[in-house]
Amino acid sequence: MIKRLFFALPGPRPVQIVLAAAILTVALVALMFVYDWMGNNLLDSGGTIS
């Protein structure tokens, strides 16, 4: 599946590599922000029980 997505990117091979790296970077940064939001808003903060 990932191989098909990579070959579906436009342009010659060097352009495909740069596009794939950029897409992967954006996806990882977005995932980091989602995990950070979940940790701050949905999960236990680890504080004391009152």
Secondary structure, DSSP 4 states (H G I P E B T S, - for coil): -HHHHHHHSSSSHHHHHHHHHHHHHHHHHHHHHHHHHHHHHTS-------
